[in-house]
Amino acid sequence: ITVDRKNMQPLTLRLPTRFVILTNELPKLTDASGAVVSRVVLLHTTRSFFGAEDHDLTDKLLGELPGILLWAIEGWRRLRERGRFVQPESGQDSIGEMDDLASPVAAFVRDCCEVDRLAAATVPDLFAAWERWCKTQGRERFVGSVAHFGRDLLAAEPSIRRKRIRDGEERRRIYEGIGLRDGF
């Protein structure tokens, strides 16, 4: 990133930055490809201290500083050894929910489609199945247009290709690499 500095030359560097988001509900991150959610480490907490705040907590923690430092050093050592943060088991289900919220098209593909390089589906058939799925999931507002669906589909499943084929006198648009499961 380039950082503009007052009365000095701009500086281009890589910032070693992590964002922390604290929220009482899953954040609404829209990303058809699923790339953003794949980078999230979600900590699911189950205890609230609302109404039971410990106003003497700072004083109590100050007495524990040496132990807290040792705990932090051990965590830092494990992180350096592993080279990355690990998603705790407590957040696994919530990550799945976040995935579905971020990319409804990816959830549709998982529920209704077969991704296979030999499969194919016409654009109207796949979009009609998408519309039906959205209605059964209570997601009518996500239906959108054929073009938006196609953009999100190709982002969610990069192996899929959009093509035009000749069918007799007619030219039809299809998606190669994806087909509908039986019943959809």
LINPEVEN-V347738 format. One record per residue. N is the residue number from 0. RES is the residue in three letters. PHI is phi as a letter, one per 30 degrees, with the letter a starting at -180 (* if undefined). Layout:
# LINPEVEN-V347738
n->{N | N}
res->{RES | RES}
phi->{PHI | PHI}
This chain:
# LINPEVEN-V347738
n->{0 | 1 | 2 | 3 | 4 | 5 | 6 | 7 | 8 | 9 | 10 | 11 | 12 | 13 | 14 | 15 | 16 | 17 | 18 | 19 | 20 | 21 | 22 | 23 | 24 | 25 | 26 | 27 | 28 | 29 | 30 | 31 | 32 | 33 | 34 | 35 | 36 | 37 | 38 | 39 | 40 | 41 | 42 | 43 | 44 | 45 | 46 | 47 | 48 | 49 | 50 | 51 | 52 | 53 | 54 | 55 | 56 | 57 | 58 | 59 | 60 | 61 | 62 | 63 | 64 | 65 | 66 | 67 | 68 | 69 | 70 | 71 | 72 | 73 | 74 | 75 | 76 | 77 | 78 | 79 | 80 | 81 | 82 | 83 | 84 | 85 | 86 | 87 | 88 | 89 | 90 | 91 | 92 | 93 | 94 | 95 | 96 | 97 | 98 | 99 | 100 | 101 | 102 | 103 | 104 | 105 | 106 | 107 | 108 | 109 | 110 | 111 | 112 | 113 | 114 | 115 | 116 | 117 | 118 | 119 | 120 | 121 | 122 | 123 | 124 | 125 | 126 | 127 | 128 | 129 | 130 | 131 | 132 | 133 | 134 | 135 | 136 | 137 | 138 | 139 | 140 | 141 | 142 | 143 | 144 | 145 | 146 | 147 | 148 | 149 | 150 | 151 | 152 | 153 | 154 | 155 | 156 | 157 | 158 | 159 | 160 | 161 | 162 | 163 | 164 | 165 | 166 | 167 | 168 | 169 | 170 | 171 | 172 | 173 | 174 | 175 | 176 | 177 | 178 | 179 | 180 | 181 | 182 | 183}
res->{ILE | THR | VAL | ASP | ARG | LYS | ASN | MET | GLN | PRO | LEU | THR | LEU | ARG | LEU | PRO | THR | ARG | PHE | VAL | ILE | LEU | THR | ASN | GLU | LEU | PRO | LYS | LEU | THR | ASP | ALA | SER | GLY | ALA | VAL | VAL | SER | ARG | VAL | VAL | LEU | LEU | HIS | THR | THR | ARG | SER | PHE | PHE | GLY | ALA | GLU | ASP | HIS | ASP | LEU | THR | ASP | LYS | LEU | LEU | GLY | GLU | LEU | PRO | GLY | ILE | LEU | LEU | TRP | ALA | ILE | GLU | GLY | TRP | ARG | ARG | LEU | ARG | GLU | ARG | GLY | ARG | PHE | VAL | GLN | PRO | GLU | SER | GLY | GLN | ASP | SER | ILE | GLY | GLU | MET | ASP | ASP | LEU | ALA | SER | PRO | VAL | ALA | ALA | PHE | VAL | ARG | ASP | CYS | CYS | GLU | VAL | ASP | ARG | LEU | ALA | ALA | ALA | THR | VAL | PRO | ASP | LEU | PHE | ALA | ALA | TRP | GLU | ARG | TRP | CYS | LYS | THR | GLN | GLY | ARG | GLU | ARG | PHE | VAL | GLY | SER | VAL | ALA | HIS | PHE | GLY | ARG | ASP | LEU | LEU | ALA | ALA | GLU | PRO | SER | ILE | ARG | ARG | LYS | ARG | ILE | ARG | ASP | GLY | GLU | GLU | ARG | ARG | ARG | ILE | TYR | GLU | GLY | ILE | GLY | LEU | ARG | ASP | GLY | PHE}
phi->{* | c | c | d | c | d | h | b | d | d | c | c | a | c | d | d | b | b | c | c | c | c | a | d | b | d | d | c | c | d | a | e | d | i | d | d | d | d | c | d | c | c | c | c | c | c | c | c | c | d | i | b | d | c | d | c | d | e | d | d | d | e | d | c | e | e | d | d | d | d | d | d | d | d | d | d | d | d | d | d | d | d | i | a | d | c | d | d | e | d | c | e | d | d | d | d | d | d | e | d | d | d | b | e | d | d | d | e | d | d | d | b | b | c | c | a | d | c | d | a | b | d | e | d | d | d | d | d | d | e | d | d | d | e | d | d | c | i | c | e | d | d | e | i | c | e | d | d | d | d | e | d | d | d | d | d | b | d | d | d | b | c | b | c | b | c | b | i | d | c | c | c | c | b | c | c | j | b | b | d | d | e | j | c}
